Amino acid sequence: MISFNPRLPVGESQRRWLWLHPEVSRWVWARGSDRLEQRHFDDVRAFLTSFIIGGDFDDDVRLKELKTSAHGWYELRIIFHPQHRMIGGFVKPGEFVALTHGRRDRLDKNFAPTIDRARKLWTSLFPDCPPSVVERALLLETFDV
């Protein structure tokens, strides 16, 4: 897993950890092939930076729990175009692990294959630790040093 460590805005500090699967990290740090794509990836990184500096993600607009038989799975929701989803879970409060990603219009309606892949990756990384299932407000607390 790769820690998301962007340059933080002046006066800000890291309040949460965001871990990215290498495939997700490559996508997040892509440069883009034209000016429009470059702007999109800059906006993606700004969105994720907002998460780690403690931005308000306690709503279904930016962070939504997925309705599955196994609880604890969330999507970070990039809602500007093209819309994108990053699927993962919290290891503990303040530490989110993004395991898979995809454009919203290319994901199945219920995200089943994407969640299944995320579940397999999670199990390979944390075999004895399922994603945290406490309420979202508690998961968004500052990470425990």
N, C-alpha and C positions, 0 to 999 in steps of 0.2 A: 504494500500500500504506500501511496505517496501523499505526503502532507501538502495541502494547498497553502502556499506561503507567498501571497502577493505582496507587493509594496503597499503598506497601509497608508491611508490618508494621514496627514500631519495631525498629531494630537490623539490619534486613535490607537488602541491596543487590541490584541487578540483576546477575545472572551470565550470563543468556542474553537474546537478543532474540527477540521473537515479533512477526512482521508479519502483519497480517490484511487480507485482501481487504475492500474496503468493505462488501460484502454480509455477510461473516462478522462484521465489526466491529459493524454495526447489530444483528445477532442477539446478540452477546456483551453489548452494552451495553443491551439491551432492559430495560424496567422490569418487565414482566409485568402482566397485567390483574387479577390477584387475589393474595392473600397467598402461595398455593402457588407460583405462577409467579415472584413476586418472590424467594422463597427459592431457587427453582431457578436463576435467573440470578445471584443472589449466590454460590451454590455453584459455578457455572460460572466466574465471575470469580476465585473463590478457587483453583479448580483451575489455572487459567491463571497466576495469580500464583505458585503453587507451582512451576510450570515455570520462570518467569523468575528466581526467586530461587535456583534450583539444586536443586530437589527431585529425588528419585530417580525418574527416568522410564526407567531402564534395565531395563525388563521389558515383556512384552506386555500387561500389564494397563492401563497408562496410555498407552503409546506403542508401536504395533505396526507393523512394516514390512508393507506390503501385498504379497501374492504376485501380481505381474504380470510381463508379459514385459519391461517397462521397470522397472529397479530404481531405488530411491531414493525411493519414495513411502511415506509414513507416515500413520497415522491417530492423532490425539490422541483417546483414548477416554474419553468422559464416561460412566461406568458407573452412576451413580445415575439414578433415573428422572425424566423419560423419558430413556433413553439417547440419546446423540448422538455423532456422529463429525465431526471436522474433518480434512480431507484436505489434505496438502501435502508439502513436502520441505524439506531443509536447503540453504540457499545455501552455507553453510560451517559448520564447527563452531560451535555456540552460537547459530546464527541459523536459526530455523524460520519458514517462510512458509505460513500456512494460507489456502488458496485457495477451498475449498468446504466445505460442511457439510450435515448432514442428520440427522434422527432415524433412529436405527438401524433401527427397524421399518418405515421407509419407503424405505430404500435397497435396491437390488437385492442379492441374495445375495453377488455378487462385486464389487459397487461399480463395475462397468464404466462406466456413464454418468458417474458422479461423478468417477472417475479420469480419464476422457477429457476432461471439462470442465476439471479441474485441470491436465492436461497442456497443453491449449490456452492457458489463462491463463498458465501458467509460461512457455511459449514466447513469448508476447507480451511478457512482462516481462523475461525473461532468454534472448534468442534464442541466445546462444552459450555458455550455461552450464546444463547439465542438473543435476538435483538431485544432491547429493553421495551417493556410494555407499560410503563407508568404514563401518566397523562402528559400531553405535549408540553404544557407550560413548565413542568419539572424537567423534561428532557432538554429544554432550551436554556436551562440555567448555565451559568459560567462553568467551564470545565474544572474538574478537581485536579489541582496540580499534584 
